[in-house]
Amino acid sequence: MLTQSVVDRQPTHGFLLLEILVALFIFIIGSTSVWALWSAATETHREALVEQNISMLAESLVAEVSGVYLRQGMALPAMQNVASQHFPGYQYDILGRDLGENAVLLTISIRYNRYGRPQQEILHTVLYRTVFGG
């Protein structure tokens, strides 16, 4: 008689507590993974923006130095602690050293704050004076 009552039992509708807990655990693990990826992607994006700003600032400084000072034969003044007009929060130093043979070693030092701490990038390039003969 006991076996017949077990067989005649109606199936229950719904989920067991264990099934709900397993689904919740899987959802939490997935959500945590997505949040970690989002945080890493955001940090990578911020670093890329800083690197892009440094690159654009350095490129504009090299263009200015080569276009204004070297092409016109002017002496390159030492520029120190100059605040960038187009990139707020960035300061730069420019130092030119004559290498002879119409070459100038240009050293650009760019300073900025990252998370409240001062950071610095130093870039070097060699520029050649263009001689326009006539």
Contacts in CASP RR format, 6 or more apart in sequence:
PFRMAT RR
TARGET T0000
AUTHOR 0000-0000-0000
METHOD contacts of the structure
MODEL  1
MLTQSVVDRQPTHGFLLLEILVALFIFIIGSTSVWALWSAATETHREALV
EQNISMLAESLVAEVSGVYLRQGMALPAMQNVASQHFPGYQYDILGRDLG
ENAVLLTISIRYNRYGRPQQEILHTVLYRTVFGG
50 112 0 8 1.000
50 114 0 8 1.000
53 87 0 8 1.000
53 90 0 8 1.000
53 112 0 8 1.000
54 90 0 8 1.000
54 110 0 8 1.000
54 112 0 8 1.000
54 121 0 8 1.000
56 87 0 8 1.000
57 84 0 8 1.000
57 86 0 8 1.000
57 87 0 8 1.000
57 90 0 8 1.000
57 92 0 8 1.000
57 110 0 8 1.000
58 108 0 8 1.000
58 110 0 8 1.000
58 123 0 8 1.000
60 86 0 8 1.000
61 92 0 8 1.000
61 94 0 8 1.000
61 108 0 8 1.000
62 106 0 8 1.000
62 108 0 8 1.000
62 125 0 8 1.000
62 127 0 8 1.000
65 76 0 8 1.000
65 94 0 8 1.000
65 106 0 8 1.000
65 127 0 8 1.000
66 127 0 8 1.000
68 74 0 8 1.000
69 75 0 8 1.000
69 76 0 8 1.000
70 76 0 8 1.000
70 104 0 8 1.000
70 127 0 8 1.000
70 128 0 8 1.000
70 129 0 8 1.000
70 130 0 8 1.000
71 129 0 8 1.000
71 130 0 8 1.000
73 129 0 8 1.000
76 94 0 8 1.000
76 96 0 8 1.000
76 104 0 8 1.000
76 106 0 8 1.000
78 93 0 8 1.000
78 94 0 8 1.000
78 95 0 8 1.000
78 96 0 8 1.000
79 92 0 8 1.000
79 93 0 8 1.000
79 94 0 8 1.000
80 93 0 8 1.000
81 91 0 8 1.000
81 93 0 8 1.000
82 91 0 8 1.000
82 92 0 8 1.000
82 93 0 8 1.000
82 94 0 8 1.000
83 89 0 8 1.000
83 90 0 8 1.000
83 91 0 8 1.000
84 90 0 8 1.000
84 91 0 8 1.000
84 92 0 8 1.000
89 112 0 8 1.000
89 113 0 8 1.000
90 110 0 8 1.000
90 111 0 8 1.000
90 112 0 8 1.000
91 110 0 8 1.000
91 111 0 8 1.000
91 112 0 8 1.000
92 108 0 8 1.000
92 109 0 8 1.000
92 110 0 8 1.000
92 111 0 8 1.000
93 107 0 8 1.000
93 108 0 8 1.000
93 109 0 8 1.000
94 106 0 8 1.000
94 107 0 8 1.000
94 108 0 8 1.000
95 106 0 8 1.000
95 107 0 8 1.000
95 109 0 8 1.000
96 104 0 8 1.000
96 105 0 8 1.000
96 106 0 8 1.000
96 107 0 8 1.000
97 104 0 8 1.000
97 105 0 8 1.000
97 107 0 8 1.000
98 104 0 8 1.000
99 105 0 8 1.000
99 126 0 8 1.000
102 128 0 8 1.000
102 129 0 8 1.000
102 131 0 8 1.000
103 126 0 8 1.000
103 127 0 8 1.000
103 128 0 8 1.000
103 129 0 8 1.000
104 126 0 8 1.000
104 127 0 8 1.000
104 128 0 8 1.000
104 129 0 8 1.000
105 124 0 8 1.000
105 125 0 8 1.000
105 126 0 8 1.000
106 124 0 8 1.000
106 125 0 8 1.000
106 126 0 8 1.000
106 127 0 8 1.000
107 122 0 8 1.000
107 123 0 8 1.000
107 124 0 8 1.000
108 122 0 8 1.000
108 123 0 8 1.000
108 124 0 8 1.000
108 125 0 8 1.000
109 120 0 8 1.000
109 121 0 8 1.000
109 122 0 8 1.000
109 123 0 8 1.000
110 120 0 8 1.000
110 121 0 8 1.000
110 122 0 8 1.000
110 123 0 8 1.000
111 118 0 8 1.000
111 119 0 8 1.000
111 120 0 8 1.000
112 118 0 8 1.000
112 119 0 8 1.000
113 119 0 8 1.000
END
